[in-house]
Amino acid sequence: FYHPFYYSQAWSSEELLEAQREQQASMPYLELLAIARACSTFGSKWAGKRILCRSDCEPASSALSKKYSKVPQLQHLIRLIGVLALSHNFDIRVKHIASLHNIRADPFSTSFRFV
């Protein structure tokens, strides 16, 4: 959500395949992918601004804050977010919030079914 804009898109089968782990999809991967998509979509509007992303996915929040992950797929997304931030000249930070307080995003994210 970027006032007054809202971006929503279903995951493609390729993205879900990339997120797939032994038993289920990787939520940190999908969370960072959503942040990367937001940076790509709104980055030109964010030039010169500080952007705060709120996420209820602690592993994704931690990895993006540290700008590092041991998981290659997550590290790739962290680098992509960094390149987009540099290209469009914005500063991006992430703050972990409890799922209980994530009232704006959760109704949309839970409306999609993961295969």
C-alpha positions, 0 to 999 in steps of 0.5 A: 500500500502506497497512499493513494495507490495499492498494488496487488497481483497473484503469484505466478506459477514460476514464482511459487515454484521458486518459493517452494521448499520441502513442505510449503512455500517460503513466506520470507521469499514471497514477502521479499518478492512483494517488497521488490515488486513494490520497489519496482512499481513505485520506485520512481515516485519514491526518489529522495524519500525514506521508505518504511516497509512493515512486515509480519514476516520476521525472517524477511524483516531481519534479512532485509535489515541486515542486507544479508541472507544465507539463502541464495534466493533471498539474497538475490531479492535483497540485492534486487531491492538494493539495486532498485533503491540505488537506481531510484535514489530512495532509502528503504527500511523494514520494520517487523510488526506483529501479525495481529497489527497487520490489519491492512495487508492480511485480508488480501494476502490470505485471500490467495491460495498457495498450491 
